[in-house]
Amino acid sequence: MSSRNKDNNLTEHLNGDVLKQLQKKKTELKQQEQEKEEKERQSRLKKKKEREANKSFEELLNESALDWKKFKD
């Protein structure tokens, strides 16, 4: 084998290893991003539920679809 062939084989091998490492890292980062997004979604849902639970009576009346003037008399 010539020196050039050995260099090509080594380069291909290193490129393959580096490529595998990069693909693994990409998969890990993608999974981390998905976990982060899920945590943020859960946090938003929790905050929304807390806001709903802490609404004042006036806010609930204002959001109601009923016409409360009918019940006033």
Helices and strands as residue ranges (DSSP letters): H 3-53, H 57-63, G 68-71
